[in-house]
Amino acid sequence: YFMRFAQAALRSSAEDGALEELERPFQSLDFLVRDWANFEDAWSVEECRAQMREHLDRHLNPGRVAQGSTAEALYSMIGRIGCYCLPHPGTKMQRAAWTGAIADLDDDFLRFVDTYVRETFSQGLEPKTVLGAELTTNTFQHVLRHFAVAFREAAPAAVPFCQAMASYMVLAAKDTAMT
């Protein structure tokens, strides 16, 4: 629902030059899995990554999952979807007396976290544009406010069936005309 609503909101506000971003209004989505216990001890980083890709494919390949339309919707709305699995951080951090010391964390966990963070912030993020304007730390709060207002004002209201059908027909015609 959120993705379709956001796409409709962008479409209604888009100018001709911004129509390309309507196809995939969301930049990226990473599924970060913690406590992954399926890596083999002797595996290389690339073998671990292959397993991560297989895990993502098992859950988001439209041809393999029961809700293929949900997976298709995700891929149609998001530019890049990834999965990154982290091993368990170690048993010391599970204790109530754990002080938060990084030295108590398992070396493999730290290595995987370091790799994920480095790749995310050096390769995985590009400035996002919304209706042709770059979304920055300065403009984000304004965009968020506008989306909050849009959702608040879009609360469903009970209407007679005939009025709902008429509204649907108008919106469908408008959407067809704009695409």
Disulfide bonds with the S-S distance in Angstrom:
none
